Amino acid sequence: MAETYSNILIERHADGYAVVTLNRPEALNALNSALFKDIADFLDVVEHDDSVRCLILTGSGDKAFAAGADIKEMADQSYADMYRGNYFALGHDRIVRFRKPIIAAVNGFALGGGCELAMLCDFIVASDKAKFGQPEINLGVAPGIGGSQRLTRLVGKSKAMDMCLTARMMDAEEAERAGLASRVFPHETLLDETRKIAARIASQSPLAVMANKEMVNAALETTLAHGVQFERRLFHSLFAFEDQKEGMAAFVEKRKPEFKGR
């Protein structure tokens, strides 16, 4: 099936994952409404496609994952325009609702909206050349796609406040140390290493993968007691599926499981 979008490139892989590449290299992959619509449309396509169990999101070119939101698109907007259009909501809300894992492979600058887009993914794998930042204050504004909220939850108040107020950038080493990035790889091997991670996730029971994603996300939204209760109920529910029987039988029989997503 041909999949043509104006602002993203799609590569489906036989190992059960797809690579989504932000493709506005002339603007360092700056995020605009059309790009977010392309992402949302593709997520709609693969939400219930069993051949795609995991996504990788990365940027085209060698310099940027996404160097921010498209300032030219926003500069002349009024408050009424932004409020009526609910600017940024389409991409943000659709990504949040996506039930399958999305790995951000940050290959360069992830600034402003680019940093926020990376944080919207389930975890971040970074090139050793990656740079993260929330420099909106330089434009007289502030983060608008969850940056002040997710960054604070990931790296703590002090670093988040520092980055939002001074616009300083965080390199890959600091990002991993602070908990923003999960892993850091040499720039030349970033996508190959991320493909291995995606293939490993795609090889697992898709039902268990979705449940694990729900559990971890719940930890940021609820109390410990309610989170543990939610985890326990999801854990119990997984025993209703054939994949649980197959996974445990394969462990006992010392063989590789064959998960079927049911």
Phi and psi restraints in degrees (value plus and minus 20) as a CYANA .aco file:
   2 ALA   PHI     -93.8   -53.8
   2 ALA   PSI     113.9   153.9
   3 GLU   PHI    -147.2  -107.2
   3 GLU   PSI      86.5   126.5
   4 THR   PHI    -138.4   -98.4
   4 THR   PSI     101.9   141.9
   5 TYR   PHI    -147.5  -107.5
   5 TYR   PSI     134.7   174.7
   6 SER   PHI     -97.9   -57.9
   6 SER   PSI     -48.4    -8.4
   7 ASN   PHI    -143.2  -103.2
   7 ASN   PSI     -20.1    19.9
   8 ILE   PHI    -158.0  -118.0
   8 ILE   PSI     132.5   172.5
   9 LEU   PHI    -131.0   -91.0
   9 LEU   PSI     122.6   162.6
  10 ILE   PHI    -139.3   -99.3
  10 ILE   PSI     110.9   150.9
  11 GLU   PHI    -150.1  -110.1
  11 GLU   PSI      93.0   133.0
  12 ARG   PHI    -110.8   -70.8
  12 ARG   PSI     121.8   161.8
  13 HIS   PHI    -140.3  -100.3
  13 HIS   PSI     124.8   164.8
  14 ALA   PHI     -83.4   -43.4
  14 ALA   PSI     -39.8     0.2
  15 ASP   PHI     -99.2   -59.2
  15 ASP   PSI     -15.7    24.3
  16 GLY   PHI      79.2   119.2
  16 GLY   PSI      -4.0    36.0
  17 TYR   PHI    -150.5  -110.5
  17 TYR   PSI     147.8   187.8
  18 ALA   PHI    -152.2  -112.2
  18 ALA   PSI     126.3   166.3
  19 VAL   PHI    -124.6   -84.6
  19 VAL   PSI     103.9   143.9
  20 VAL   PHI    -128.0   -88.0
  20 VAL   PSI      97.9   137.9
  21 THR   PHI    -130.7   -90.7
  21 THR   PSI      99.9   139.9
  22 LEU   PHI     -83.2   -43.2
  22 LEU   PSI     108.2   148.2
  23 ASN   PHI    -150.0  -110.0
  23 ASN   PSI      45.6    85.6
  24 ARG   PHI    -148.1  -108.1
  24 ARG   PSI      41.5    81.5
  25 PRO   PHI     -81.0   -41.0
  25 PRO   PSI     -46.8    -6.8
  26 GLU   PHI     -87.8   -47.8
  26 GLU   PSI     -40.2    -0.2
  27 ALA   PHI    -137.2   -97.2
  27 ALA   PSI       3.1    43.1
  28 LEU   PHI      31.9    71.9
  28 LEU   PSI      18.8    58.8
  29 ASN   PHI      39.7    79.7
  29 ASN   PSI      12.4    52.4
  30 ALA   PHI     -77.7   -37.7
  30 ALA   PSI     123.7   163.7
  31 LEU   PHI    -108.5   -68.5
  31 LEU   PSI     105.0   145.0
  32 ASN   PHI    -148.4  -108.4
  32 ASN   PSI     159.1   199.1
  33 SER   PHI     -82.3   -42.3
  33 SER   PSI     -58.5   -18.5
  34 ALA   PHI     -86.3   -46.3
  34 ALA   PSI     -58.3   -18.3
  35 LEU   PHI     -86.1   -46.1
  35 LEU   PSI     -64.6   -24.6
  36 PHE   PHI     -83.2   -43.2
  36 PHE   PSI     -55.4   -15.4
  37 LYS   PHI     -85.9   -45.9
  37 LYS   PSI     -60.7   -20.7
  38 ASP   PHI     -80.0   -40.0
  38 ASP   PSI     -64.8   -24.8
  39 ILE   PHI     -80.8   -40.8
  39 ILE   PSI     -68.0   -28.0
  40 ALA   PHI     -80.9   -40.9
  40 ALA   PSI     -61.3   -21.3
  41 ASP   PHI     -84.0   -44.0
  41 ASP   PSI     -61.0   -21.0
  42 PHE   PHI     -88.0   -48.0
  42 PHE   PSI     -58.3   -18.3
  43 LEU   PHI     -82.1   -42.1
  43 LEU   PSI     -57.1   -17.1
  44 ASP   PHI     -81.1   -41.1
  44 ASP   PSI     -59.4   -19.4
  45 VAL   PHI     -85.5   -45.5
  45 VAL   PSI     -62.3   -22.3
  46 VAL   PHI    -119.3   -79.3
  46 VAL   PSI     -21.7    18.3
  47 GLU   PHI     -72.9   -32.9
  47 GLU   PSI     -63.4   -23.4
  48 HIS   PHI    -135.0   -95.0
  48 HIS   PSI       4.0    44.0
  49 ASP   PHI    -115.3   -75.3
  49 ASP   PSI      88.1   128.1
  50 ASP   PHI     -87.8   -47.8
  50 ASP   PSI     -34.3     5.7
  51 SER   PHI     -99.2   -59.2
  51 SER   PSI     -31.8     8.2
  52 VAL   PHI    -139.6   -99.6
  52 VAL   PSI      90.6   130.6
  53 ARG   PHI    -129.5   -89.5
  53 ARG   PSI     -28.0    12.0
  54 CYS   PHI    -177.7  -137.7
  54 CYS   PSI     128.5   168.5
  55 LEU   PHI    -140.5  -100.5
  55 LEU   PSI     128.0   168.0
  56 ILE   PHI    -133.2   -93.2
  56 ILE   PSI     111.2   151.2
  57 LEU   PHI    -134.7   -94.7
  57 LEU   PSI     103.0   143.0
  58 THR   PHI    -162.3  -122.3
  58 THR   PSI     159.4   199.4
  59 GLY   PHI    -133.5   -93.5
  59 GLY   PSI     130.2   170.2
  60 SER   PHI     -99.0   -59.0
  60 SER   PSI     139.1   179.1
  61 GLY   PHI      61.0   101.0
  61 GLY   PSI    -197.4  -157.4
  62 ASP   PHI    -130.9   -90.9
  62 ASP   PSI     -16.9    23.1
  63 LYS   PHI    -131.3   -91.3
  63 LYS   PSI     -53.5   -13.5
  64 ALA   PHI    -159.7  -119.7
  64 ALA   PSI     118.5   158.5
  65 PHE   PHI     -91.7   -51.7
  65 PHE   PSI     -82.3   -42.3
  66 ALA   PHI    -180.3  -140.3
  66 ALA   PSI     102.2   142.2
  67 ALA   PHI    -105.5   -65.5
  67 ALA   PSI      -3.7    36.3
  68 GLY   PHI     109.9   149.9
  68 GLY   PSI    -198.3  -158.3
  69 ALA   PHI     -98.1   -58.1
  69 ALA   PSI     140.0   180.0
  70 ASP   PHI     -96.5   -56.5
  70 ASP   PSI      82.2   122.2
  71 ILE   PHI     -83.4   -43.4
  71 ILE   PSI     -57.1   -17.1
  72 LYS   PHI     -81.3   -41.3
  72 LYS   PSI     -53.8   -13.8
  73 GLU   PHI     -92.7   -52.7
  73 GLU   PSI     -49.5    -9.5
  74 MET   PHI    -115.4   -75.4
  74 MET   PSI     -45.2    -5.2
  75 ALA   PHI     -72.5   -32.5
  75 ALA   PSI     -59.7   -19.7
  76 ASP   PHI    -118.8   -78.8
  76 ASP   PSI     -13.1    26.9
  77 GLN   PHI     -93.6   -53.6
  77 GLN   PSI     123.3   163.3
  78 SER   PHI    -113.2   -73.2
  78 SER   PSI     150.9   190.9
  79 TYR   PHI     -78.7   -38.7
  79 TYR   PSI     -62.7   -22.7
  80 ALA   PHI     -80.7   -40.7
  80 ALA   PSI     -60.5   -20.5
  81 ASP   PHI     -81.5   -41.5
  81 ASP   PSI     -68.5   -28.5
  82 MET   PHI     -86.5   -46.5
  82 MET   PSI     -60.5   -20.5
  83 TYR   PHI     -90.8   -50.8
  83 TYR   PSI     -65.2   -25.2
  84 ARG   PHI     -83.1   -43.1
  84 ARG   PSI     -62.6   -22.6
  85 GLY   PHI    -100.6   -60.6
  85 GLY   PSI     -28.0    12.0
  86 ASN   PHI      29.4    69.4
  86 ASN   PSI      34.0    74.0
  87 TYR   PHI     -73.4   -33.4
  87 TYR   PSI     113.7   153.7
  88 PHE   PHI      61.8   101.8
  88 PHE   PSI     -31.5     8.5
  89 ALA   PHI     -85.9   -45.9
  89 ALA   PSI     -58.0   -18.0
  90 LEU   PHI     -76.8   -36.8
  90 LEU   PSI     -75.2   -35.2
  91 GLY   PHI     -87.0   -47.0
  91 GLY   PSI     -67.4   -27.4
  92 HIS   PHI     -77.9   -37.9
  92 HIS   PSI     -73.5   -33.5
  93 ASP   PHI     -88.4   -48.4
  93 ASP   PSI     -54.7   -14.7
  94 ARG   PHI     -90.8   -50.8
  94 ARG   PSI     -58.5   -18.5
  95 ILE   PHI     -86.2   -46.2
  95 ILE   PSI     -62.0   -22.0
  96 VAL   PHI     -80.3   -40.3
  96 VAL   PSI     -55.3   -15.3
  97 ARG   PHI    -100.8   -60.8
  97 ARG   PSI     -31.5     8.5
  98 PHE   PHI     -90.1   -50.1
  98 PHE   PSI     108.5   148.5
  99 ARG   PHI    -109.1   -69.1
  99 ARG   PSI     -36.7     3.3
 100 LYS   PHI    -112.7   -72.7
 100 LYS   PSI     137.3   177.3
 101 PRO   PHI     -88.1   -48.1
 101 PRO   PSI     122.1   162.1
 102 ILE   PHI    -144.0  -104.0
 102 ILE   PSI     103.2   143.2
 103 ILE   PHI    -122.1   -82.1
 103 ILE   PSI     106.5   146.5
 104 ALA   PHI    -107.1   -67.1
 104 ALA   PSI      98.9   138.9
 105 ALA   PHI    -121.0   -81.0
 105 ALA   PSI      74.2   114.2
 106 VAL   PHI    -105.6   -65.6
 106 VAL   PSI      89.0   129.0
 107 ASN   PHI    -120.2   -80.2
 107 ASN   PSI     -15.2    24.8
 108 GLY   PHI    -199.1  -159.1
 108 GLY   PSI    -154.7  -114.7
 109 PHE   PHI     -88.6   -48.6
 109 PHE   PSI     108.6   148.6
 110 ALA   PHI    -146.5  -106.5
 110 ALA   PSI      68.5   108.5
 111 LEU   PHI    -138.4   -98.4
 111 LEU   PSI     123.1   163.1
 112 GLY   PHI      36.5    76.5
 112 GLY   PSI    -140.0  -100.0
 113 GLY   PHI     -79.4   -39.4
 113 GLY   PSI     -48.4    -8.4
 114 GLY   PHI     -87.1   -47.1
 114 GLY   PSI     -61.9   -21.9
 115 CYS   PHI     -84.8   -44.8
 115 CYS   PSI     -60.9   -20.9
 116 GLU   PHI     -85.8   -45.8
 116 GLU   PSI     -59.6   -19.6
 117 LEU   PHI     -83.2   -43.2
 117 LEU   PSI     -62.6   -22.6
 118 ALA   PHI     -80.7   -40.7
 118 ALA   PSI     -61.4   -21.4
 119 MET   PHI     -90.8   -50.8
 119 MET   PSI     -42.9    -2.9
 120 LEU   PHI     -88.1   -48.1
 120 LEU   PSI     -45.3    -5.3
 121 CYS   PHI     -91.2   -51.2
 121 CYS   PSI     149.1   189.1
 122 ASP   PHI     -96.7   -56.7
 122 ASP   PSI     -51.4   -11.4
 123 PHE   PHI    -179.4  -139.4
 123 PHE   PSI     144.2   184.2
 124 ILE   PHI    -133.9   -93.9
 124 ILE   PSI     108.6   148.6
 125 VAL   PHI    -132.3   -92.3
 125 VAL   PSI     108.6   148.6
 126 ALA   PHI    -139.1   -99.1
 126 ALA   PSI     124.8   164.8
 127 SER   PHI     -90.4   -50.4
 127 SER   PSI     131.9   171.9
 128 ASP   PHI     -88.4   -48.4
 128 ASP   PSI     -25.6    14.4
 129 LYS   PHI    -120.6   -80.6
 129 LYS   PSI     -17.1    22.9
 130 ALA   PHI     -87.9   -47.9
 130 ALA   PSI     127.6   167.6
 131 LYS   PHI    -154.6  -114.6
 131 LYS   PSI     112.0   152.0
 132 PHE   PHI    -135.3   -95.3
 132 PHE   PSI     125.4   165.4
 133 GLY   PHI    -191.9  -151.9
 133 GLY   PSI     138.6   178.6
 134 GLN   PHI    -143.6  -103.6
 134 GLN   PSI      58.7    98.7
 135 PRO   PHI    -110.4   -70.4
 135 PRO   PSI       0.5    40.5
 136 GLU   PHI     -78.0   -38.0
 136 GLU   PSI     -49.1    -9.1
 137 ILE   PHI     -81.8   -41.8
 137 ILE   PSI     -45.6    -5.6
 138 ASN   PHI     -84.3   -44.3
 138 ASN   PSI     -40.0     0.0
 139 LEU   PHI    -121.9   -81.9
 139 LEU   PSI     -15.8    24.2
 140 GLY   PHI      59.9    99.9
 140 GLY   PSI      -0.6    39.4
 141 VAL   PHI    -150.0  -110.0
 141 VAL   PSI    -174.0  -134.0
 142 ALA   PHI    -170.0  -130.0
 142 ALA   PSI     148.4   188.4
 143 PRO   PHI     -75.6   -35.6
 143 PRO   PSI     126.0   166.0
 144 GLY   PHI    -154.6  -114.6
 144 GLY   PSI     -16.2    23.8
 145 ILE   PHI    -143.1  -103.1
 145 ILE   PSI      13.6    53.6
 146 GLY   PHI      74.1   114.1
 146 GLY   PSI     -14.0    26.0
 147 GLY   PHI     -79.8   -39.8
 147 GLY   PSI     -65.3   -25.3
 148 SER   PHI     -86.0   -46.0
 148 SER   PSI     -47.8    -7.8
 149 GLN   PHI    -106.1   -66.1
 149 GLN   PSI     -70.8   -30.8
 150 ARG   PHI     -91.3   -51.3
 150 ARG   PSI     -59.7   -19.7
 151 LEU   PHI     -81.6   -41.6
 151 LEU   PSI     -62.0   -22.0
 152 THR   PHI     -83.1   -43.1
 152 THR   PSI     -60.9   -20.9
 153 ARG   PHI     -87.6   -47.6
 153 ARG   PSI     -51.1   -11.1
 154 LEU   PHI    -105.1   -65.1
 154 LEU   PSI     -61.2   -21.2
 155 VAL   PHI    -136.5   -96.5
 155 VAL   PSI     -23.5    16.5
 156 GLY   PHI      74.4   114.4
 156 GLY   PSI     142.1   182.1
 157 LYS   PHI     -83.2   -43.2
 157 LYS   PSI     -63.6   -23.6
 158 SER   PHI     -81.9   -41.9
 158 SER   PSI     -70.9   -30.9
 159 LYS   PHI     -87.3   -47.3
 159 LYS   PSI     -59.5   -19.5
 160 ALA   PHI     -84.1   -44.1
 160 ALA   PSI     -63.8   -23.8
 161 MET   PHI     -84.2   -44.2
 161 MET   PSI     -62.0   -22.0
 162 ASP   PHI     -77.1   -37.1
 162 ASP   PSI     -69.4   -29.4
 163 MET   PHI     -87.8   -47.8
 163 MET   PSI     -59.1   -19.1
 164 CYS   PHI     -92.3   -52.3
 164 CYS   PSI     -52.7   -12.7
 165 LEU   PHI    -109.2   -69.2
 165 LEU   PSI     -47.8    -7.8
 166 THR   PHI    -126.5   -86.5
 166 THR   PSI     -34.4     5.6
 167 ALA   PHI      47.3    87.3
 167 ALA   PSI      -2.5    37.5
 168 ARG   PHI     -89.7   -49.7
 168 ARG   PSI     133.6   173.6
 169 MET   PHI    -117.8   -77.8
 169 MET   PSI     128.7   168.7
 170 MET   PHI    -128.3   -88.3
 170 MET   PSI     105.9   145.9
 171 ASP   PHI    -100.6   -60.6
 171 ASP   PSI     155.2   195.2
 172 ALA   PHI     -83.3   -43.3
 172 ALA   PSI     -60.2   -20.2
 173 GLU   PHI     -81.6   -41.6
 173 GLU   PSI     -65.9   -25.9
 174 GLU   PHI     -87.2   -47.2
 174 GLU   PSI     -57.7   -17.7
 175 ALA   PHI     -81.2   -41.2
 175 ALA   PSI     -61.4   -21.4
 176 GLU   PHI     -88.6   -48.6
 176 GLU   PSI     -63.1   -23.1
 177 ARG   PHI     -82.8   -42.8
 177 ARG   PSI     -55.8   -15.8
 178 ALA   PHI    -103.5   -63.5
 178 ALA   PSI     -31.5     8.5
 179 GLY   PHI      76.7   116.7
 179 GLY   PSI     -13.8    26.2
 180 LEU   PHI     -97.0   -57.0
 180 LEU   PSI     -64.0   -24.0
 181 ALA   PHI    -124.4   -84.4
 181 ALA   PSI     122.8   162.8
 182 SER   PHI     -99.7   -59.7
 182 SER   PSI     -62.6   -22.6
 183 ARG   PHI    -165.7  -125.7
 183 ARG   PSI     136.8   176.8
 184 VAL   PHI    -146.7  -106.7
 184 VAL   PSI     112.9   152.9
 185 PHE   PHI    -145.0  -105.0
 185 PHE   PSI     137.9   177.9
 186 PRO   PHI     -75.6   -35.6
 186 PRO   PSI     122.9   162.9
 187 HIS   PHI     -72.8   -32.8
 187 HIS   PSI     -60.6   -20.6
 188 GLU   PHI     -89.6   -49.6
 188 GLU   PSI     -43.0    -3.0
 189 THR   PHI    -128.8   -88.8
 189 THR   PSI     -15.9    24.1
 190 LEU   PHI     -73.7   -33.7
 190 LEU   PSI     -73.8   -33.8
 191 LEU   PHI     -89.1   -49.1
 191 LEU   PSI     -57.6   -17.6
 192 ASP   PHI     -81.9   -41.9
 192 ASP   PSI     -63.1   -23.1
 193 GLU   PHI     -88.3   -48.3
 193 GLU   PSI     -57.2   -17.2
 194 THR   PHI     -89.1   -49.1
 194 THR   PSI     -54.2   -14.2
 195 ARG   PHI     -80.0   -40.0
 195 ARG   PSI     -60.3   -20.3
 196 LYS   PHI     -82.7   -42.7
 196 LYS   PSI     -60.5   -20.5
 197 ILE   PHI     -84.9   -44.9
 197 ILE   PSI     -66.0   -26.0
 198 ALA   PHI     -83.0   -43.0
 198 ALA   PSI     -60.8   -20.8
 199 ALA   PHI     -84.4   -44.4
 199 ALA   PSI     -57.3   -17.3
 200 ARG   PHI     -85.1   -45.1
 200 ARG   PSI     -64.5   -24.5
 201 ILE   PHI     -83.0   -43.0
 201 ILE   PSI     -62.9   -22.9
 202 ALA   PHI     -85.3   -45.3
 202 ALA   PSI     -41.5    -1.5
 203 SER   PHI    -100.3   -60.3
 203 SER   PSI     -31.6     8.4
 204 GLN   PHI    -103.9   -63.9
 204 GLN   PSI     152.4   192.4
 205 SER   PHI     -82.6   -42.6
 205 SER   PSI     101.3   141.3
 206 PRO   PHI     -82.5   -42.5
 206 PRO   PSI     -48.0    -8.0
 207 LEU   PHI     -89.9   -49.9
 207 LEU   PSI     -63.4   -23.4
 208 ALA   PHI     -87.5   -47.5
 208 ALA   PSI     -55.7   -15.7
 209 VAL   PHI     -81.9   -41.9
 209 VAL   PSI     -67.4   -27.4
 210 MET   PHI     -82.8   -42.8
 210 MET   PSI     -59.9   -19.9
 211 ALA   PHI     -84.9   -44.9
 211 ALA   PSI     -62.5   -22.5
 212 ASN   PHI     -82.3   -42.3
 212 ASN   PSI     -60.9   -20.9
 213 LYS   PHI     -81.7   -41.7
 213 LYS   PSI     -64.9   -24.9
 214 GLU   PHI     -81.6   -41.6
 214 GLU   PSI     -61.6   -21.6
 215 MET   PHI     -82.0   -42.0
 215 MET   PSI     -69.8   -29.8
 216 VAL   PHI     -84.5   -44.5
 216 VAL   PSI     -62.2   -22.2
 217 ASN   PHI     -83.4   -43.4
 217 ASN   PSI     -54.1   -14.1
 218 ALA   PHI     -83.9   -43.9
 218 ALA   PSI     -46.5    -6.5
 219 ALA   PHI     -82.3   -42.3
 219 ALA   PSI     -46.5    -6.5
 220 LEU   PHI    -106.9   -66.9
 220 LEU   PSI     -28.4    11.6
 221 GLU   PHI    -135.2   -95.2
 221 GLU   PSI     -25.4    14.6
 222 THR   PHI    -165.1  -125.1
 222 THR   PSI     156.6   196.6
 223 THR   PHI     -95.9   -55.9
 223 THR   PSI     145.1   185.1
 224 LEU   PHI     -80.7   -40.7
 224 LEU   PSI     -65.1   -25.1
 225 ALA   PHI     -82.0   -42.0
 225 ALA   PSI     -66.5   -26.5
 226 HIS   PHI     -89.5   -49.5
 226 HIS   PSI     -54.5   -14.5
 227 GLY   PHI     -84.4   -44.4
 227 GLY   PSI     -63.2   -23.2
 228 VAL   PHI     -85.4   -45.4
 228 VAL   PSI     -59.3   -19.3
 229 GLN   PHI     -83.5   -43.5
 229 GLN   PSI     -62.5   -22.5
 230 PHE   PHI     -82.2   -42.2
 230 PHE   PSI     -64.6   -24.6
 231 GLU   PHI     -78.1   -38.1
 231 GLU   PSI     -66.2   -26.2
 232 ARG   PHI     -83.0   -43.0
 232 ARG   PSI     -61.6   -21.6
 233 ARG   PHI     -86.8   -46.8
 233 ARG   PSI     -60.6   -20.6
 234 LEU   PHI     -85.3   -45.3
 234 LEU   PSI     -60.0   -20.0
 235 PHE   PHI     -78.4   -38.4
 235 PHE   PSI     -67.6   -27.6
 236 HIS   PHI     -80.0   -40.0
 236 HIS   PSI     -61.8   -21.8
 237 SER   PHI     -84.6   -44.6
 237 SER   PSI     -47.5    -7.5
 238 LEU   PHI     -85.7   -45.7
 238 LEU   PSI     -36.8     3.2
 239 PHE   PHI     -97.3   -57.3
 239 PHE   PSI     -22.2    17.8
 240 ALA   PHI    -105.3   -65.3
 240 ALA   PSI     -27.5    12.5
 241 PHE   PHI    -124.1   -84.1
 241 PHE   PSI     130.5   170.5
 242 GLU   PHI     -82.8   -42.8
 242 GLU   PSI     -52.1   -12.1
 243 ASP   PHI     -81.2   -41.2
 243 ASP   PSI     -53.9   -13.9
 244 GLN   PHI     -85.7   -45.7
 244 GLN   PSI     -63.6   -23.6
 245 LYS   PHI     -83.1   -43.1
 245 LYS   PSI     -63.4   -23.4
 246 GLU   PHI     -85.4   -45.4
 246 GLU   PSI     -64.5   -24.5
 247 GLY   PHI     -82.2   -42.2
 247 GLY   PSI     -63.6   -23.6
 248 MET   PHI     -94.6   -54.6
 248 MET   PSI     -56.0   -16.0
 249 ALA   PHI     -84.8   -44.8
 249 ALA   PSI     -62.0   -22.0
 250 ALA   PHI     -83.7   -43.7
 250 ALA   PSI     -57.4   -17.4
 251 PHE   PHI     -83.2   -43.2
 251 PHE   PSI     -67.3   -27.3
 252 VAL   PHI     -84.0   -44.0
 252 VAL   PSI     -58.7   -18.7
 253 GLU   PHI    -107.3   -67.3
 253 GLU   PSI     -17.9    22.1
 254 LYS   PHI      35.8    75.8
 254 LYS   PSI      31.2    71.2
 255 ARG   PHI    -156.8  -116.8
 255 ARG   PSI     149.2   189.2
 256 LYS   PHI     -99.0   -59.0
 256 LYS   PSI     111.1   151.1
 257 PRO   PHI     -92.5   -52.5
 257 PRO   PSI     133.4   173.4
 258 GLU   PHI    -137.7   -97.7
 258 GLU   PSI      70.2   110.2
 259 PHE   PHI     -99.2   -59.2
 259 PHE   PSI     119.4   159.4
 260 LYS   PHI    -140.0  -100.0
 260 LYS   PSI     -19.6    20.4
 261 GLY   PHI      52.0    92.0
 261 GLY   PSI      16.5    56.5
